[in-house]
């Protein structure tokens, strides 16, 4: 038998043997593995949950006109960064522990930051871009930003505003009259022309963009902002837009007011309420939920559409010289009320008129990272600690035992008995520690099941309840107002709509006597 055939046969027998062992383990226990509960995340949604925290970049003509929505409709000459450096963006975000960045390729003003064939209203027709090209430099800001994100190992996303002031007949454009930028007003159901076709073409250009080395860009998230400041009625062809994204960027998360893949959190403050479900029961094509409804979500909803909390480092989305930035401590509180409540945090950090992130803002991001690391890097629970549970599914400690919550593996979990919808696990810390926070993660790959939990600690010889919560989800960070000294802690699942599955449980603190 040839060596390669021998290896292949060996691998096949190994897989068969592994399957047989798992089947035998479950057969002996009399309980099969847990099945998915109602809606579950896609592979790309699971990966998106794990990103947790990343940057929004509002950059465009508004940066130079001191506007937010670009109603002035200036010519592309207004876009004139004096020292554009997208590498500085990406490096700053990577250094700050942010997992990616999402750039406004076209905001509501309608000016395109990439080399598009769909409109004359693009930065490529401005003096800044033409001077760069004359020097042999790239003037496609989207392409530059995508390359920088790849260089520094962070994700890259794109914001493409569906509302387009430049094409909306209700919005005046006196500065553009009689110029090459005086283009047909096709935004609106009652206008001649087809705005959906234009938007689809722009979307296709971005989704199929390639870098200078001819490699395709990888889009992590596509922001389809539903905001509008006009009375013009435009019915968007969301189905066509989704099909374009799925065809060319199948791994991209589509963000919208309520999906497809991720939803708005219901405010622009970077926070959510204590109860937050990853599911809702409407699509982007249906009547919109209110902000409060989006914060909470719908338990056992029809679609897995988790929330993303967008927020601003400064007062506005675009850079304005007269604005102050939030402090690192404010960002830390925001983080605990977003990521700490199972919601991703998208923080806007806009470049200034030089085309770079202001140094003061970079310093704040780094200070925030230091605070975050100092808080999170105090784990007390490690593999090998004594841990026991109220029950284990089929008595199979290897597959479903409580030690799994300490192993740091995102694919393992503790599962109580098959018919149980409540349960508990206890962990002996092996000494006395000052504990001030807990991090708990549900195994959401099989759905969001848990609707009530509590965390207790032995204090003065008896268990005292320190935390009570409702929805668990991807990750919960529960911070105590005052640290407690304890040697033993307990996680109780007090309510679940199916057998609860806990992926991870962690306590944060320091040894007794530490300052």
NORFENFEN-V553532 format. One line per field, one symbol per residue. ss: DSSP state (H for helix, E for strand, L for the rest). phi: phi as a letter, one per 20 degrees, with the letter a starting at -180 (. if undefined). burial: b if it has 16 or more other ideal C-beta (glycine too) atoms within 10 Angstrom, else e. Layout:
ss: ???
phi: ???
burial: ???
This chain:
ss: LLHHHHHHHHHHHHHHHHHHHHHHHHHHHLLLLLLLLLLLLLHHHHHHHHHLEEEEELLLLHHHHLLLLLLLLLLHHHLLLLLLLHHHHHHHHHHLLLLEEEEEEELLLLLELLLLLLLLLEHHHLHHHHHHHHLLLLLLHHHHHHHHHHHLLLEEEEEELLLLHHHELLLLLHHHLLLLLLLLLLELLLLLLLHHHHHHHHHHHHHLLELLLLLELLLLEEELLLLLLLLLLLLLLHHHHHHHHHHHLLLLEEEELELLLEEELLLLLLLLLLLLLLEELLLLLLLLLLHHHHHHLLLLLLEELEEEEEEELLLLLLLLLLLLLLLHHHHHHHHHLLLLELLEEEEELLLLLLLLLLHHHHHHHHHHHHHHHHHHLLELLLLLLLEEELLLHHHLHHHHLHHHHHLLLLLLLEELLLLLLLEEEEEEEEEEEEEEEEEEEELHHHLLLEEEEEEEEEELLEEEEEEEELLLLLLEEEEEEEEEEEEEEEEEEEEELLLLEEEEEEEEEEELLLL
phi: .gfffffffffffffffffffffffffffmcfffegdlecffgfffffgffmbbddcebrgfgddmdddmfflffgfffbfebgbfffgffffffemeeabddffbegfnfeecfedebeebffeefgffffffendfdefffffffffffdmdfcccdcfffcgfdefedfbffdgmdfeeegedfpfeefncfgffffffffgffdfcefemfffdeebcedfefbdcefeceeegfffffffffecfefeeebgbofebdfeobddmcbffebdfdcccdfedgfffgfffffmcflffcecfeceebdfdfdfefcfeedefefffffffgfecgfcmcfdddfcefeffncfggffffffffffffffffeecfdecgoffcccfacgmmeffecfffffdemdfddaecfggefdcrbcccefmrecedcacccceefgdoededabbcdbfclnbfcfdccbdfdngbcdddefcfcebdbcbddeebbebgfcdebbbddrbfgnfd
burial: eeeeeeeeeeeeeeeeeeeeeeeeebeebebeebeebbbbbeebbeebbebbbbbbbbbbbbbbbebbbbebbbbbebbbbeebbbbbbbbbbbebbbbbbbbbbbbbbbbbbbbbebbbbbbbbbebbeebeeeeeebbbbbbbbbbbbebebbbbbbbbbbbbbbbeebebeebeeeebebebbbbeebeeebbebbbebbbbbbebeeeeeeebebbbbbbbeebebebebebebeebbebbeebbeebbbbbbbbbbbbbbbbeebbbbeebbbbbbbebeeeebeeeebbbbbbbbebbbbbbbbbbbbebbbbbeeeebbebeebbebbbbbbbbbbbbbbbbbbbeebbbbeebbebbebbbebbeebeebebbeeeeebebbbbbbebeebbbbbbbbbeeeebbbbbbeebbbbbbbbebeeebbbbbbbbbbbbbbbbbbbbbebbbbeeeeeeebbebbbbbbbbbbebeeebebbbbbbbbbebebbbbbbbbbbbbeeeeee
